[in-house]
Amino acid sequence: MSLHFSEATHQALLAKVPSVTGRELPEWYREIDDGPCFSRFEDRVHWLQDEHSIAHGHATAIAREHHRLRVSRGQH
């Protein structure tokens, strides 16, 4: 089941990522880039949860923002 956050909730979750994970967002984006190649968004979220013990909401926000950045750079 995927979560659909409002933009305000998404931004609030992103703002808390460093304090709840101990890592800044760019570190998480590199982790995703260097991690396993998943074709599905939900697989990336589950990998972040399982491999790095991140709560579902924060993992979803990280994966969502990573995807947005890739799209904005033309790296679908």
Phi, psi and omega per residue, in radians:
M1 nan 2.203 -3.131
S2 -1.658 2.623 3.083
L3 -1.718 2.428 3.073
H4 -2.018 1.866 -3.103
F5 -1.597 2.645 2.929
S6 -1.211 2.857 3.121
E7 -1.092 -0.661 3.124
A8 -1.114 -0.741 3.110
T9 -1.155 -0.730 3.109
H10 -1.009 -0.840 -3.130
Q11 -1.133 -0.661 3.110
A12 -1.131 -0.733 3.103
L13 -1.119 -0.771 3.118
L14 -1.045 -0.715 -3.113
A15 -1.092 -0.514 -3.108
K16 -1.546 -0.211 -3.083
V17 -0.919 -0.878 -3.113
P18 -1.032 -0.693 -3.104
S19 -1.296 -0.557 -3.119
V20 -1.550 -0.358 -3.119
T21 -1.937 -0.321 -3.085
G22 1.390 0.136 -3.135
R23 -2.334 2.524 3.112
E24 -1.346 2.770 -3.117
L25 -0.975 -0.797 3.128
P26 -0.999 -0.555 3.077
E27 -1.140 -0.711 3.113
W28 -1.172 -0.644 3.113
Y29 -1.125 -0.722 3.079
R30 -1.121 -0.672 3.120
E31 -1.056 -0.766 3.106
I32 -1.128 -0.801 3.140
D33 -1.051 -0.657 -3.105
D34 -1.530 -0.197 -3.090
G35 -1.427 -2.961 3.134
P36 -1.050 2.624 3.129
C37 -1.496 1.912 3.115
F38 -1.933 2.376 3.111
S39 -1.511 -0.379 -3.109
R40 -1.820 2.423 3.101
F41 -0.974 -0.845 -3.097
E42 -1.057 -0.554 3.096
D43 -1.147 -0.666 3.071
R44 -1.112 -0.758 3.129
V45 -1.067 -0.843 -3.133
H46 -1.120 -0.637 3.096
W47 -1.111 -0.784 3.095
L48 -1.050 -0.727 3.127
Q49 -1.130 -0.874 -3.037
D50 -1.289 -0.786 -3.053
E51 -1.372 -0.548 -3.019
H52 -2.130 0.106 3.084
S53 0.961 0.775 3.107
I54 -1.703 2.418 3.088
A55 -1.044 2.647 -3.056
H56 -0.980 -0.788 -3.117
G57 -1.071 -0.767 3.138
H58 -1.229 -0.687 3.107
A59 -1.095 -0.709 3.116
T60 -1.127 -0.756 3.140
A61 -1.110 -0.744 3.122
I62 -1.083 -0.870 -3.110
A63 -1.113 -0.691 3.134
R64 -1.114 -0.794 -3.127
E65 -1.199 -0.656 3.079
H66 -1.043 -0.775 3.120
H67 -1.093 -0.776 3.115
R68 -1.006 -0.771 -3.138
L69 -1.119 -0.728 3.119
R70 -1.099 -0.762 3.135
V71 -1.111 -0.743 -3.122
S72 -1.140 -0.419 3.092
R73 -1.619 -0.012 -3.117
G74 1.361 0.384 -3.119
Q75 -1.849 0.981 -3.074
H76 -0.927 nan nan
